[in-house]
Amino acid sequence: MAYNLENRLVIGVSSRALFDLTTENEIFRSQGVEAYCKYQVEHEEELLAPGNGFQLIKALLDINKIPGQEGRVEVIIMSHNSPDTSLRVFHSIAHYGLDISRAVLASGASLTPYLEAFHTDLYLSADEMDVQSAIDCGIAAGIICCDEIKAYSKDEEISQIRIAFDGDAVLFSDESERVFREKGLEAFEESERLQAEKPLRQGPFAKFLKTISDIQSEFPQEQAPIRTALVTARCAPAHERVIRTLRAWHVRIDEAFFLGGITKRHVLKAFGAHIFFDDQAVHTAPASEVVLAARVPYKQRGGDKTDP
């Protein structure tokens, strides 16, 4: 019987987001693909150290250990590596006891068709082109920061996963953000006030939030394995349309922060985010000093929907 990916949370992760491949990536950049492949084969018995996304992925896989949630989360390695250079990654996965058995090894080819084929809900990668292609196809994706994070511990054990989202151009389309950019704050606030009861269109992470919300609904709120937060530069009167949109979508956000220009970094640290998704580097760069951050390279798609 075929293995069915429906009703699962499918996470695609690149090997560089999962493991620390700083040295290997530098060899690839400076010496080319042949030198990189040679190095990987020569060192394939050496374990890779955990990367910045390691503990998050481990915690997501741990959801499968909760009674009634067996097999709920599927993590798939999505890599430009060739099959011949992949053994080091698989050895490391086995060493750390990660329940990851499936992989796409594309030998440099585009990963986007395979993200769709595997019904991927979220894709994490350090490659901007891959992430942009995923976003363009309507798949939630983030460019994960693979540089050293000053205050984020890759050894931290996670008991409850905390995921924080920006609003416009992440959970929602950028329709309102474009009003702000083109006409200014006053016009933006007036537009949001007048359209307070009109749900915002779906952004690239709307479906992902819905999937998380479905998992949360199976637990008492205080026992849910995932806790979510909206961390947005919006403030009153632009808050109402957001709240009504989430209500119309029948999705759950546990905490919301309408900051009105206050720096997001401190709120994210206080929330204890294990990953934060935002479309602007001006927010992800400072946030990445205290939490794992991933930039969402949003691009307006035709036919954006209002219901996830």
Secondary structure, 3 states (H helix, E strand, C coil): CCCCCCCCEEEEECHHHHECCHHHHHHHHHHCHHHHHHHHHHCCCCCCCECCCHHHHHHHHHHHHCCCCCCCEEEEEEECCCHHHCHHHHHHHHHCCCCCCEEEECCCCCCHHHHHHCCCCEEEECCHHHHHHHHHCCCEEEEECCCCCCCCCCCCCCCCEEEEECCECCCECCHHHHHHHHHCHHHHHHHHHHCCCCCCCECCCHHHHHHHHHHHCCCCHHHCCEEEEEEECCCCCCHHHHHHHHHHHCCCCCEEEECCCCCHHHHHHHHCCCEEEECCHHHHHHHCCCCCEEECCCCCCCCCCCCC
